[in-house]
């Protein structure tokens, strides 16, 4: 199990003009590739069609026939194939962006029995309010949220040239990725052994 690489999907959640998310997402992807336990893919929600109006039938019950927009196909496929996720999110008004909520709500089984870790950034709270809300939402989809996250308070002064100034940040990232790799292996083995009862 230790030598197995897991498919990790990093989701850049902000679509706001002038956003900082791609900088954080790129750094996280570099940490994950250095870690060695993952096959890394990055999805930027700014590149995805994410309507707010949803079909009448929930995706949990509609199954493979759920009528998603054609522009969402790459996201759906990436979510389906992933063993684990890292969600990169800012904090807007003490919560996470509408783009992330839309991406989550257009799917269900793609999240089920898979681990999710969070990397957040913001002002004084470092995006932690956004993460608290995301943990609550994703637990409803039967995802497993990883305890050790990574938060960057006052990111506008805490980063330089695409890197956090905190020299301990790579160590925190490794702790997050170690936990994510463990959960990836454990939950994938569980999904392969028996259908998830939920």
Secondary structure as UniProt FT lines:
FT   TURN            2..3
FT   STRAND          6..12
FT   TURN            17..18
FT   HELIX           21..35
FT   STRAND          38..44
FT   HELIX           45..47
FT   HELIX           59..62
FT   HELIX           63..65
FT   HELIX           70..72
FT   HELIX           73..81
FT   STRAND          84..90
FT   TURN            93..94
FT   HELIX           98..105
FT   TURN            109..113
FT   STRAND          115..121
FT   TURN            124..127
FT   HELIX           128..140
FT   TURN            141..142
FT   STRAND          144..145
FT   STRAND          150..152
FT   TURN            153..154
FT   HELIX           155..158
FT   STRAND          159..160
FT   TURN            161..162
FT   STRAND          163..164
FT   TURN            167..168
FT   HELIX           169..193
//
